[in-house]
Amino acid sequence: MAKVVLVTGASSGFGKLAVEKLLSRGYVVYAAARRVERMGSLAKQGAHLLRMDVTSDDDVEQGVRTITEAHGSIYGLVNNAGYGGFGMLENVSLDEAQRQFQVNVFGLMRVTKAVLPYMRDAGEGRIVNVASVVGKVALPMGGWYSASKHAVEALSDSLRNEVKRFGINVSIIEPGPVQTEFLDRAMEVVDRVKHGDAYRAQVEGFKSAFVKSYEHADGPDRTANAIVAAVDSARPKKRYPVSGAGPILLLRSILPTTIFDYFLNKSLSQN
């Protein structure tokens, strides 16, 4: 019997591509997103579509119920739903910060908590949490987003050791810059935030640097492949740094903070 995988944030980017790749490997895939109308091509390829806002208890409970009533259990969960809003910490409203945490952190755990009992009963499961390189390397203007992804790292590490004895593996995907719709939405938040004169020049400089860093970024394929590997491999890795994340994480681990900060700011100013 084919194993069932639920992918959140499946309407675009590497979430959508991961659905396609999992389907090609014979999985029964439920593609979940707030905008079901954007997933018509996935339905044509055989995906089951779910309208799901991960911040809604009702949406998540109904979605998981739909799957388990049809199949009895869920083998894989890919927590990909999330977004990044950038801006100077002094100027980003706490409402905006809370929205990011509601989606990126509490939404992730809402779906995870709903799925875990079925995985425990089955004695197996794969949970794949999409974090980011900035969960380990915080950038200027990205404080709240980095904090949310740092929380994903911590929760994943804790969860991995809590559920290992039930046959459940937890993997973290740590992408670097990837060409998806992420940048456009992040810049929308930057433009919405009222930064004032004190940060104006700095904000414009960072915006330019971020945009340029994405001009030569990977497409979503490597990240999608890492997601599939975490679901499909006999021995999945604990972490999958992809799309340039590996060298950045290595430098962060070996360089003193002062030196790393120097090179980080120099890189941003050069861009």
C-alpha positions in Angstrom: 0.0 0.0 0.0 1.3 3.4 -0.9 2.4 5.6 2.0 0.6 8.9 2.6 2.4 12.3 2.9 1.0 15.7 3.8 2.8 18.7 2.5 1.8 22.2 3.7 2.6 25.4 1.8 2.2 23.3 -1.4 0.9 26.0 -3.7 4.3 27.3 -4.9 8.0 27.1 -4.7 9.8 24.0 -3.4 6.6 22.9 -1.6 4.9 22.5 -4.9 7.9 20.8 -6.5 8.3 18.4 -3.6 4.7 17.3 -4.1 5.4 16.6 -7.8 8.6 14.6 -6.9 6.8 12.6 -4.1 4.0 11.7 -6.5 6.5 10.5 -9.1 7.9 8.1 -6.4 4.5 6.6 -5.8 3.4 8.3 -2.6 -0.2 9.4 -2.0 0.3 13.1 -1.5 -2.1 15.6 0.1 -1.1 19.1 -1.0 -2.3 21.7 1.5 -2.4 25.5 1.2 -4.6 28.5 1.8 -5.1 29.0 -1.9 -6.3 25.7 -3.4 -7.1 27.4 -6.7 -3.3 27.7 -7.3 -2.8 23.9 -7.1 -4.8 22.8 -10.2 -1.7 21.4 -11.9 -1.0 19.3 -8.8 -4.5 17.8 -8.9 -4.0 16.8 -12.5 -0.8 15.0 -11.5 -2.7 13.0 -8.8 -2.4 15.1 -5.7 -5.3 15.4 -3.3 -5.9 19.1 -2.5 -6.6 20.5 1.0 -7.6 24.0 1.8 -5.6 24.6 5.0 -4.6 27.6 7.0 -2.1 26.3 9.5 -3.0 29.0 11.9 -6.6 27.6 12.1 -7.4 24.7 14.5 -10.5 23.8 12.5 -8.6 23.7 9.2 -5.9 21.5 10.5 -8.2 19.2 12.4 -10.5 18.8 9.4 -7.5 18.2 7.0 -5.9 15.5 9.1 -9.4 13.9 9.7 -9.9 13.8 5.9 -6.6 12.0 5.4 -6.9 9.5 8.3 -10.5 8.6 7.5 -9.5 7.7 4.0 -6.1 6.0 4.7 -6.0 5.3 8.5 -2.7 7.1 9.0 -0.1 9.6 7.7 3.4 8.4 7.1 5.0 11.7 6.2 4.5 15.4 7.1 6.4 18.1 5.4 5.9 21.4 7.3 6.7 23.9 4.5 4.1 26.6 5.1 5.8 29.8 6.2 6.8 33.3 5.1 9.4 35.9 5.9 8.7 39.6 6.7 11.8 41.8 6.9 12.4 45.1 8.5 14.4 46.8 11.3 13.6 45.4 14.7 12.8 48.8 16.1 10.3 49.4 13.4 8.5 46.1 12.7 5.3 46.0 14.6 4.7 43.3 17.2 1.6 42.4 15.3 3.7 41.6 12.2 6.2 39.6 14.3 3.4 37.6 15.9 1.9 36.8 12.4 5.2 35.3 11.4 5.4 33.2 14.5 1.8 32.1 14.2 2.5 30.7 10.7 6.2 29.6 10.9 6.2 28.2 14.5 2.8 27.7 16.0 1.3 26.7 12.7 4.1 24.1 12.2 3.5 22.7 15.7 -0.3 22.7 15.2 -0.1 20.4 12.2 2.6 18.3 13.9 0.6 17.8 17.0 -2.4 16.7 15.0 -0.5 14.1 13.0 1.8 12.6 15.7 -0.8 10.3 17.4 -1.4 8.5 14.1 2.4 8.1 13.5 2.9 6.8 17.0 0.1 4.3 16.5 1.6 3.2 13.2 5.1 2.9 14.7 6.7 4.9 11.9 6.7 8.3 10.4 8.7 11.1 8.8 8.5 14.7 9.9 10.3 17.2 7.7 10.5 20.8 9.0 11.6 23.5 6.6 13.8 26.0 8.4 16.4 28.3 6.8 20.0 29.1 6.9 19.0 32.3 8.7 17.7 30.2 11.6 21.4 29.9 12.4 22.7 33.1 10.8 20.6 36.1 11.6 20.7 38.9 9.0 20.1 42.6 9.6 16.4 43.3 8.9 15.6 39.6 9.3 15.5 39.4 13.1 11.9 38.2 13.5 12.1 35.8 10.6 15.4 34.4 11.8 14.0 34.0 15.3 11.0 32.1 14.0 13.3 29.7 12.0 15.6 29.4 15.0 12.6 28.3 16.9 11.9 25.7 14.2 15.5 24.4 14.7 15.0 24.1 18.5 11.6 22.5 18.3 12.8 20.0 15.7 15.8 19.0 17.8 13.7 18.5 20.8 11.0 16.6 19.0 13.5 14.3 17.2 14.6 12.9 20.6 11.1 12.7 22.0 9.6 10.6 19.2 12.6 8.6 18.0 11.6 5.6 20.1 8.2 5.5 18.2 10.0 5.0 14.9 9.5 8.6 13.9 12.3 10.5 12.2 12.5 14.3 12.3 14.6 16.1 9.7 15.4 19.8 9.2 15.8 21.4 5.8 18.1 24.5 5.9 17.9 26.3 2.5 20.0 29.3 1.6 18.7 31.8 -1.0 16.3 30.1 -3.4 14.4 31.7 -6.3 10.8 31.4 -5.2 8.0 33.9 -4.3 9.6 34.3 -0.9 11.7 37.4 -1.8 8.7 39.3 -3.2 6.6 38.8 -0.1 9.5 39.7 2.2 10.0 42.9 0.3 6.3 43.7 0.6 6.6 43.7 4.3 9.8 45.8 4.2 7.9 48.4 2.1 4.9 48.3 4.5 7.0 49.0 7.6 7.6 52.7 8.5 11.3 52.9 9.0 11.7 56.7 9.3 14.8 58.7 8.5 17.1 57.0 11.0 17.3 53.7 9.1 16.3 54.9 5.6 19.7 54.6 3.9 20.5 51.3 5.7 17.1 49.8 4.7 17.6 50.7 1.0 21.1 49.3 1.1 20.0 46.0 2.6 17.1 45.8 0.2 19.4 46.1 -2.8 21.8 43.5 -1.2 19.0 41.0 -0.7 17.6 41.4 -4.2 21.1 41.0 -5.7 21.8 37.9 -3.6 18.7 36.2 -5.1 19.7 37.0 -8.7 22.1 34.1 -8.9 20.3 31.9 -6.3 19.4 28.3 -6.9 16.0 27.4 -8.2 13.8 25.3 -5.9 15.0 21.9 -7.2 17.8 21.2 -4.6 15.5 22.1 -1.7 12.7 19.9 -3.1 15.2 17.0 -3.5 16.3 17.4 0.1 12.7 17.3 1.2 12.1 14.1 -0.8 15.3 12.5 0.6 14.1 13.2 4.1 10.8 11.4 3.4 12.1 8.7 1.2 15.6 7.7 2.4 16.1 4.5 4.5 18.3 6.6 6.8 17.3 10.2 6.6 19.7 12.9 7.8 19.0 15.1 10.8 19.8 18.2 8.7 19.9 19.0 5.0 21.8 22.3 4.4 21.2 23.2 0.7 21.6 26.0 -1.8 24.7 27.6 -0.4 23.7 27.1 3.2 26.6 24.7 4.0 29.6 27.0 3.6 27.7 29.8 5.5 26.9 27.5 8.4 30.5 26.3 8.4 32.0 29.8 8.6 29.5 30.7 11.3 30.6 27.7 13.4 34.4 28.3 13.2 34.8 32.1 13.0 34.6 34.4 16.1 31.4 36.4 16.1 33.2 39.7 15.6 35.0 38.4 12.5 31.9 36.8 11.1 29.9 40.0 11.7 32.6 41.9 9.8 32.5 39.7 6.8 28.7 39.6 6.8 28.4 43.4 6.8 31.1 43.7 4.2 29.3 41.3 2.0 26.0 43.2 2.4 27.6 46.5 1.7 29.4 45.2 -1.4 26.1 44.0 -2.8 
